[in-house]
């Protein structure tokens, strides 16, 4: 993940200072353990200033409004108590070439400063520190004891100190090319590494973008550069310094590997630097949360299904044993009918069956007489009959659980890649569903998604009708029992786990054969039989789809269905074309 370097930090500070000073601090909300949202209001507008000290995504930018759920963090309570209602009157860099910004608060513009909120964007050492007018630390997002750091402890009641100064040379716009080149090439090495080693304020992403913009390779040796190469690189070096000095405009844009505020390697420009940074880090953090949550859910489902399948096998074995209950009763009847053939001490007796005239060998217990052996066989018969009556409902319950969890497992398997915030939200809804069904415990801290609810897959059939396919059980129930209209058609792979499909048809419209086949192909693709050549897909009117009483999410029964054969491979080609167009 690309870190906020000095260049981006300077760009953000300059943009925020221009747009949001002065502003009143109306609200403080802590999104998670690393992120504060500060509600600001100016004479013209309102907005939320996102301040994050995340080890990999520390940033300061204008962000999204916080979710409408309670804030339970004590750090935000302290900030809210001290800063609420005050005016943000200044955003000041505490020292040249440092990624620390001093947000100063007063009762109104022109009044004495009451509070300093120090935003330190320094990778894994990032922090947010509140100090009073005398610069005494009142609270900090991350307190550092003297045992953790003898150089710069950060604790309540201590004076705020600047981060230790770095000794590397500071880039200077007036530095001559010859001196600059000598400094970089004094010790031969990789070009990118030598730039980082010899100057402050640089980052690997900035250096790589600068070198690539000069049509050079960051990994090539400084010895391999000719005079023209050095001149091209020096021109880009000076262009960077001119932007920092305010002589040139920022050019915020997305790149193939991240983002830039200098326009180098741009693939899509952005209107503001805050929008660029906010979009990038929201997506990257969502991508991290997506991978972590998907792994956790997959592991949990796999463990639960293993236990349930073992339990189902145990019940199936007991049911199989109970199938022999009548055999024990028949043996007991046969033994009672031939008491005269029994001899004391016998371990087995061979008797002729009444119905088949076949010879039946009955095991006996030598210490018991014939009647006692028959009674033991009758008892075994009754025990096995009772066992079937008790075990069969349990086996059916376990099988229903397995079918439900296999449906969830399939849904999870199909959400395999993060593309948008919808993908993460779909996983969060699966987790919430499993929590409601008591397969998972609720986490102490839940992720605050960037979207309220996920939406189903949307496609257009050859005739232009809308096709909706559920991405999880919540969406499946929504489509089948809430969204569906009288003229729509409901689709599902026949007796195979998969998503619910809804073909939206306006009144009087009739789906053509091509529309039905298109839908069947996609329903086959979003089922467990995705790897098959053809899959049976049923469709019917929504009024013929029912949810059994007490059924789990996503479970439905239907009648008056018709069958089509879906082609998953054809649907995969169609989806690939749609993704490429997007």
N, C-alpha and C positions, 0 to 999 in steps of 0.2 A: 504494500500500500504506500502510495506517495505521501511523504510528510510535508507539512506546511513549513517551508523554508523562510529565510529572511526576506527574500524577494516577495513571496506571496503575502507574508505577514505585513510587510510595508504597504503593499497594494491594498490589503484589506483595511489597515488602519487609516490610510489616506481616504479611501472611499467612505468609510463609516464616519470619519471626522467631518467630511464635507456634507453628508446627508443627514446626520443624526445629532448634531450639536447645535443648540442645547436640546435636551429631551428630558421628560419626566419619567422616572422609574415607577411604573404603576403596579407591577407584579413580578414576583420571582417564583419560578417553577423548576423543580429538579426532575428531569426526564428519567435519569438513571444514575448510577453511582459515579458517572464521569461527566455528566452534561447538565448545565444550567441554562434555562431560557429566561431572559430578562425582558419583560414587557416594557416597551418605550413608547412615548407619545410626544410628538412635536406639534407645532401649530397646524401642520398640513396632513399628518399621517400617523398611523400606529404601526408597530412592528415588533418582532421578537428577535432579540439579539442572542444567538446561540454561543455559549462559551463552554468549550470542552477541554478537559485535561486527559483525555483518553491516551494511553501509551502509544497507540498507533494512529490515532485520528484526532489529535489535539488541534483545535481550530477556534477562530473567532470570526463569526460571520452572521449576517442576517439569515434567519432560518424560519422553519415552519412553526405554526402555533402548536402549543403542547396539547396532548390528548385530554379529554374531559374525564379524567379519573383522579382520585385524591393523590396529593403529594405527601409521602410519608417520611421524607428525609429530614434529619435535624439540621444539616448544613444549610439547606434552603430556608429553614425557619429562621436561622440566625441572620442570613442575608436579608430576608423579607422584613425582619424586625428593625434592622439598622438602616436599610436603604429605601424602604417603601415610602413613596411620596416625595422623595428628594429629586433634585435635578442633576442629571448627568451633564456636567459643564465642560469637561475636557477629557481627551484621550491622548495621553502624552507618552512618547517613548522615553524610557528612563535613562537610556544611554545609547550612543551611536552603535549600530551594528549588533544590537541585542534584541532578541525576540521576546521582549517584555513590554507590556503596555499598561500604563497607569490610568485607570478610569477614575476620575475625580468627581465626587458628589458634594453638592451644597444645597442649602434650602432654596436658593434661586440663583440665577446667573449674576455674578458680581459679588456674592456673599463669600465669606471665608469657607475654605474647603473643610468638610466634616469627616469624610471617609475616602480612603483610597482602596480601590479594588484592583489588585495587581494580577494581570493575566500573563502567565508565563507559558509560552509555547516552546517547549524544548524536548520534544520526543517523549521518551519514557520518564523524563524528569519534569514534565509539565505539571503546573499547579495553578490554583486560584486562591489568592490570599487577600483577606480583608484586614486593613489596618486603619487605626483612627487618625485624627489630625496630627498627633504626635508620632505617627508611624509605628505605633505599637500593634503587634499582631493580635487581632481579636478572634479570628477563626481562619482555618485553612482547609481546603478540600483534602489535602494530604499532609499530615503533620510528620515532620522528620525529627527524630530524637538525636541527641549528640552521639549515641551509640551507633546510629545508622549513618551519620555523617558528621565528622568532626570539623569539616570545612564550612558547612552552612546548614546548621540545624534550623528547623522551622517549627516553632511551637508558640502556643498562646502565651501572651504576656511578654514575649521577647521583641526587641526592635526588628523591623524589617530591614534586611540587608540585601544588597544587589548580588546577583550571581557572580561567581568568580570570573574575573576578566580573562579573556583568551589572549595569547601572545602572538598569534599569527598576524602577518601583515594585513592591513586594511586595503581593499581595492580603492584605487584613486583614479579619477578621470584624467588628472593631469600627468599621470605617470607615462613616461615615454615608452614606445614599443620596444626599444632595445633593452631597457632595464626590465621590462615585463617579461620579455622572451628569455633573457638570461636567468631570471629567477625560476622560471618554469623548467628550462632545459639544463640547468646546472648539473643536476644528477639525472642521467638518462632513465627513462621509465615510460610507463603507459601514460598517454596524454591526459586522459581523464583523471587518473590518480594524482598526477603531478599538479594539476590545477587545484584539486581539492586540498592537497597537502600544503600548498604555499600561500593560500589566501583564506581569509575569514569570509563568512556570509554566503558560502557556496553550498550547494547540495548536489548529490549525485544526479538527480533528475534535471537540475538546471544545467550542470556541466555537460551531461550527455546531449541535452537539447541544443545547447550552444555549439558543441562540436559537430553534431549532425547538421545543424543549420549552415555551418561553414563547409559542408561536404567533406568532412573528415571522419575518421573512425576513433571513438574514445579509447579503443584498446591498442591503437598503433603507437609505436615508440616515438618519443620526441625527436629522436635522431633521424626519423624517416621524413620529417616535414621539410619542404623547401621554403624559399622566401615567400612565394605566393601563398602557400598554405598558412604561414604565420600571419601574413597580412590579412587574409580572410578571417582568421580566428580573432585577431586583434580588433578588427572592425566590429565583429559581433560582441566582443567583450566591451567595447566602448558603447555600443548601442544599448547593452544591458545597463551600464552605469548611467547613461543619459536618461533612461526611463526611471531609474531610482532617484535621480536628481530632479525629476519633474520636467525635464526638457522634452520628453516624448510621452505619448499617451500609452496607457496599458492596453493590452489586446487579449482579454480573457477568452480562452477557447479550450475545448476538449481535444485531446490527442489520442492516438491509438493506445498508449500505455497509461494515460492519466489525464493531466490538465497542464495548462501553461497560462501565464498572465502576460507573456511577451509575444505571443503569436507564432512561435516556432513550432512547426509540426502540427499546426491546427487542422482539425478535420470538421469541427463544428464550433462556430463562435457563440459566445454568450453575451448578454446585454450588460450584466454586472458581474463583478468578481465574487460577491457574496453568493449569487445564484450559482456560479460555477463551482465554488467550493462546497456549498451546501448540497448540491446535486451529487457531486462526486463522492463525498464521504457518507451521505445517506445510502447511496447504492453500495459502496464498499462494505459498510457495516452490516447492511441487510444481507449482502452476499456471505459474509462471515457467519451471521446468525442463521442464515438458511442452511449452510453446510453443517453447522453444529447441531441445529435442531433436527435436521433430517437424519443425521447419524444417530442421535439419541432415540428418536422415534423408531428407526429401523431396528436398533439393538433391542429396544424394549418389546416391540412387536414380535421379533424373532424369539426372544426368551419366553414370552407368554404363549406363543403358538407351540413351541416345543413342549412345554408343560401340558398344554391342553391336548395335544396329539397323543402324548404318553398316557394321559388320563383316559382319553377316548379308546385307546388300544386296550387298556386294562378293563374298561367296561365291556368292550366288544368280546374280549376273552371270556369274561364271566357270563355274558349272554350266550356265547357259543356253548359253554359248559351246561347252561340251563336247558339247552335244546335237547339234552339227553335225559331230562326228568322223566318222561313217559317210559323210557326204557327201563328205569329202575322200578317203576310201578308194575310193568309187565313181568319183570323178573320176580318181584315179590308175589304176584298172583300165581305165577307158574310154580314157585316153590311151595306155596300154601296148598296148591292142588295136588302135589306129589309128596306130601309129608311122609308117606310110607316108604319112599325111596331114599330118605335121608338116613345116614349112618353117623353116629357120634364121632367127632374128631375130623370130619371131612373138611378139606380146604377148598373144594369146588365140587359142583355137581352138574352133570350134563343131562338136560331134560329136553323133551320134544315140545316145540312151540305149538300152541293150539291152532293158530291160523296158517302158518307157513309150513308146518311139519318139519321145520329145520331143527337141528340139534343146537340148543343154546347152552353155553357153559356159564354157570353163575358162580362167581367167587364167594367163598364163605369164610366166616371167622370160626376157627376150630373150637374156641372156648364157649361158643354160644350154640344153643340148639336150633332146630329148623325154624321154629316160630320166632325166636329172637332175631335170627338172621333176616327173616321176612320183615319184621318190624323195623329193623335198621334200614332196609331198602325203602320201605314206605316213608320213613322219616327223611331220607335223602331226597326222595321225590318231592316231598312237601317243601323242603328247604330250598331246592332249586327253583320251584315254582314261585316261592316268595321272593327269591333273589331276582328273578326276571321282573317281577312286578315293581321291585324297588329300583333296580338298576336301569331298566329301559328308559324311564323319564330322565334320569341323570345323563344317560348316553345321548339322548335327543337334545338335552340342554347344552351339553358340551359341543355337540356337532353344530348347533346353531351359533354358538360362540365362535367356533372355528370358521364357519362360513362368513360371519360378520367381520372378524379380524382379517381374514384373507381378502375381503373386499377393501378394508382399510389399507392393508399391505400393498394391494395392487394400486390403489390411488397414490400411495406414497412413492411407489416405484415409478409411476408415470410423471411425478413432479421431480424430475431428476436433475434439472439445471435451473439456476437462477437467471432470469432474464429481466423481470420487473418486480416491483414491490408486491404485485399480485401473487407471485409465486411464494414469497415468504408468508403472506397473509393466509394463503391456502394451507400451508403447514401449521400455522398457529391455530387455525380453525380445527384441523385434525387433532392437534394436541388438546384443545379445549373439549372436543368431543370425547376423547379418551378419558379426560379428567371427569367429565360428567358421567361417563359410563363406569367410573371407578376402576379403570385399568391403570391410571397414572395418578400421582399425587400432584397437587397444585404447587408450582414453584414459588419460592419466597418472593422473587422479583420476576415479573413478567415483562417481556419485550413490549415496547410501545410501538405498534406498527405505524407506518407512514400512510396507510389507507385503512379505512374503517372496516370494510368487508371485501372479501375477494369476489371476483366475478367469474362466471363460467366461460368456457371456450366459446367463441363466436365465429361462425362461418356463414358464407352465402352459397346457397345451392345454385345449380345452373340456371334456374328460373328466377333467381334473386330473392328467394325466401330465406329468412333468418333461421339458422340452426344453432341451438344452445346445447352444450354438453357439460354436465357437472364435473367439477374438478375434485370434489370431496363429497362426503355424505350430506353435509349441511346444504350444499348446492343441489344435490340430487333431490332431497326432500322439497327444497324450495321450488325447483322446476316442476316436479310431479304434482305437488299438492297446493301450490300457491300461484305460481306464474302461469301454469297451463290454462288455456282458454278453450271454449267449446269447439272451436274449429281446428285446433292444433292436433298434432299427432305425437304420441309418446313412443320412444324407441328404447330397446335394451337388448344386449346379447342374450340369447336364450340359454337359461340355466348356467350362465357363466358370469363370474364377477366382472363388473364393468360400470362405467358411468351411465347415468340416465340422459337420454337425449330428448329434446323438444323441438319439433319442426313447427315454427310459427306460421300459421296460415290465416290470412284475412278472410272475413266472411265471403262465402261464395267461391273462394279460390280452391283449385284442385291441384295437388302435387302431381307432377308428371313422373313418368317412370325414371327419368334421369335424376330427378330430385330424390326419389326414394332410394335409388341405388347409391347415390352420393352419400346420403345419410347413413345407409347400412354399412358402407365402406368405413366411414369414420367411427361408427359405433363399434365395429369389429376391431378397429385400431386401438380404441380406448377400452379394450377388454383384456382379460387375461389370455385370450387366445390370439394375441397380436401376431405371434410367429406362425400361425396357421395360414394355409392358402385361402381357405374360405371358412366363414363363421356364420352359424344361423343367428339371425337377428329378428326379433319380434317387434311388431308395432301395433298400436291400437289407439283408440280415442282416450283422452285423459279420464273421462267419466267411468271407464272400465278399469282404472288403476286404483288399488286400495292399499291402505297401510294396516296390517293386522294389529289388533289391540295389544299394546305392550311391546311391539316390535322395536328393534334397535334402529338408529338412524340409517337411512339409505335402503331399508328393506321395504319391498313392495310386492304385491301380488296383482295379477291381471287376468283378464278373460277376453274372449272374442278377438284374440290376437291373430295376426297374419304373419307369415314368415318370408324373409328375404335372405339371400346369402351375401354377406359382406366380404369384401376383399381388402384385408388390412394393408397389403403391399401397395395397392392403388391409392389408398388414403395417405400412406406415408409419403408418396410422391407428391400428392396434392398439398400436404402440410408443409413439406420442404419448399415448394414453390412460394407458398404464402409467406413463410419466414424470410425467404430471400428477398421478396418484394418489400417486406417491412424493414 
